[in-house]
Amino acid sequence: MFKVAGKMFAISTLAASPLRVSVKCDPLLAEQLRDAHAAVIPGWHLNKRHWNTLILDGSLPVQMIKDMIEDSYDLVVSNLPASRRRALGWER
C-alpha cells in the first residue's frame, strides 16, 4: 500500500505475476481507460467507480503507467487540507 498523508493512492501485491497496481482515477477517465486497454480493469476489491487495476504485462506504455500513478497521487493530495498540501510542497 502506498500512502500520502495517511491516505492511500496506490495498492500493489508485489508478489503477483504479472505485477498489478491499483490506482485512484477520475470516474469518467477510469471507464475510458478500461474500454481502451485490456490491461486496465476495475479496481479489485475497491470502489470500481474510482479505482482501476493496471496489469503490468508489458501492454501498457510505461509513461501511461507513470502518469496514472501521478494522477492518483494528485487526486488524493488535492483533497487534503491546504496546510497539508503546502507542507508537501504540492501545487496543481
VENUR-V636172 format. One record per backbone hydrogen bond with DSSP energy under -0.5 kcal/mol. NH is the residue of the N-H (numbers start at 1). CO is the residue of the C=O. E is the energy in kcal/mol with one decimal. If there is no record, write none. Layout:
# VENUR-V636172
nh:NH co:CO e:E
nh:NH co:CO e:E
This chain:
# VENUR-V636172
nh:2 co:10 e:-3.2
nh:4 co:7 e:-2.6
nh:7 co:4 e:-2.2
nh:9 co:2 e:-2.9
nh:10 co:2 e:-1.5
nh:11 co:22 e:-1.9
nh:13 co:20 e:-0.7
nh:14 co:12 e:-0.9
nh:16 co:13 e:-2.1
nh:21 co:54 e:-2.0
nh:22 co:11 e:-3.1
nh:23 co:52 e:-2.7
nh:24 co:9 e:-1.0
nh:25 co:50 e:-3.2
nh:30 co:26 e:-2.9
nh:31 co:27 e:-1.7
nh:32 co:28 e:-1.8
nh:33 co:29 e:-2.8
nh:34 co:30 e:-1.9
nh:35 co:31 e:-2.2
nh:36 co:32 e:-1.8
nh:37 co:33 e:-1.9
nh:40 co:37 e:-1.6
nh:41 co:39 e:-0.6
nh:41 co:53 e:-2.7
nh:43 co:51 e:-2.6
nh:46 co:43 e:-1.4
nh:48 co:46 e:-0.9
nh:50 co:47 e:-1.3
nh:51 co:47 e:-1.6
nh:52 co:23 e:-2.5
nh:53 co:41 e:-3.3
nh:54 co:21 e:-3.4
nh:54 co:52 e:-0.5
nh:55 co:39 e:-3.2
nh:55 co:53 e:-0.5
nh:56 co:19 e:-3.1
nh:56 co:54 e:-0.8
nh:57 co:55 e:-2.0
nh:65 co:61 e:-1.9
nh:66 co:62 e:-2.4
nh:67 co:63 e:-2.6
nh:68 co:64 e:-2.3
nh:69 co:65 e:-2.1
nh:70 co:66 e:-2.5
nh:71 co:67 e:-2.8
nh:72 co:68 e:-2.0
nh:73 co:69 e:-2.2
nh:74 co:70 e:-2.7
nh:75 co:71 e:-2.5
nh:76 co:72 e:-2.0
nh:77 co:73 e:-2.8
nh:78 co:74 e:-2.6
nh:79 co:75 e:-0.6
nh:79 co:76 e:-1.0
nh:80 co:77 e:-2.0
nh:84 co:81 e:-0.7
nh:85 co:81 e:-2.1
nh:86 co:82 e:-2.7
nh:87 co:83 e:-2.1
nh:88 co:84 e:-1.6
nh:89 co:85 e:-0.6
nh:89 co:86 e:-1.3
nh:90 co:85 e:-2.3
